[in-house]
């Protein structure tokens, strides 16, 4: 009887599931990827951020500085050592794209990356793939492969199915066998011992199929040497590990149900904060 009354009360309580349509990809409580607004000429003399970066995701040239956000751990060590405060925590956590190169950002002397070489939106290429038609209409089943991961991604995947994030509600389901999967979700840098098992899982899957790299280790190797995918991933999701809400928004983007382009959104964010 008490349980029944609780269920009646819950009907009238506000829901706790996050509304992902209203999220702008930032979080005030997160470090996010480092934002750069500074003088490149002075950085060429200092180079402290490049030296301290554990994944070597920062490159400094004579007139430019580049960040590979696909390799960034969002640790903020570069922010801490920047005495001139050219680098700051952004709180920007939505770091994913259908094109790996889009996660590499180059900043010029004005502190904003050069947009002249900007290509067409990454999703335009993905929309031409057979797998996109399948996932756009039906969602997808995925089999996750822990290819040498630190298990952070696995914990966040588990959390993404609770009543706060409710990933299954967008049509994304985890399956036990690659025979039933549309997507091979790879975490970790692809260690030598997991290379064979990952290839077996991939070859077991029926077409159309695709690989999604989940987490900084899968995108770039992170602190480790990166292995080889059976096929180039169709989508790259950075973060060590990505938060559950980031995963859900990334999957919505991958399925073409959310309009998001990392380079465009990041440029807007940088200009707004300048």
C-alpha positions, 0 to 999 in steps of 0.5 A, a space after each residue: 500500500 505504501 509503495 502504491 502511494 509513493 507511485 501516486 505521489 511520483 506522478 505529480 513530481 517534476 521529472 528529473 531527466 535532463 532536457 538535452 535540447 536546451 543544453 549549449 554544451 557548457 557546464 559551469 562546474 566543469 573545467 572543459 577544454 582550455 580556451 586560448 585568448 592571448 599573444 602568440 608571439 609571447 607564447 613562442 618564448 614561453 612554451 610552459 603549457 606545451 611542456 606540461 601537457 601530459 598528452 602533448 596536445 599543444 603545438 606552438 609555432 612562430 605565429 600560431 598555437 594549436 590545441 588538439 582537443 581530441 587528445 586533451 584530458 581537460 586537466 587544466 595543467 596548461 591553465 595553471 602554468 600560464 602566467 600571462 593568463 592567456 589560457 583559461 578553463 572554458 567549461 565547454 564539454 561537448 567535444 565531438 565530431 564526425 571528422 577527426 581533424 575538426 577537433 584540432 584548433 589553431 589560433 592566430 595572433 588575435 586569439 581566434 583560429 583561422 577560419 579560411 580553411 574551414 570545410 563544409 560541416 562534418 555531418 554532411 559527409 556522414 549523411 551520405 553513409 548507409 549507416 546514417 540512414 539506419 541510425 537516423 530512423 531507428 536509433 542503434 544498438 552498440 557493442 562496447 569494446 574496452 580496448 585497454 581503457 581505464 574503465 572511466 568510459 564504461 562507468 559513464 556509459 552505465 550512468 547514462 542509462 539512469 533516470 537522469 540521462 535515460 539514454 535508451 529513450 533516444 533509441 540507443 541500446 547496448 547489446 551483449 553480442 556484436 552480432 546484434 550491434 550496428 555500432 562498435 563503440 571503442 574505448 581505450 587506446 587499442 592495446 596490443 592484447 585487445 587488437 585481435 578481439 576488437 577485429 573479431 567483434 568487427 568482422 562478426 557485425 552485419 552491414 551496415 555498421 560503423 565504429 565510434 571512438 569514445 573517450 580521449 584514449 580512443 580518439 588519440 591514444 591519450 597517454 598511450 600509443 594509439 593502436 589501429 582501428 579495423 576501420 576509420 571511426 565515423 564519429 569521434 567523442 573526446 573527454 576522459 571520460 565523456 560525461 553521460 550527458 555529453 554521450 547522449 548529445 553526441 549520439 543525438 548529433 550522430 543520428 542527425 537529430 541535433 544540429 551541432 558542429 564543434 568548430 562552429 560552436 567553439 568559434 561562437 563561444 570564443 568570440 562571445 567570451 573575447 
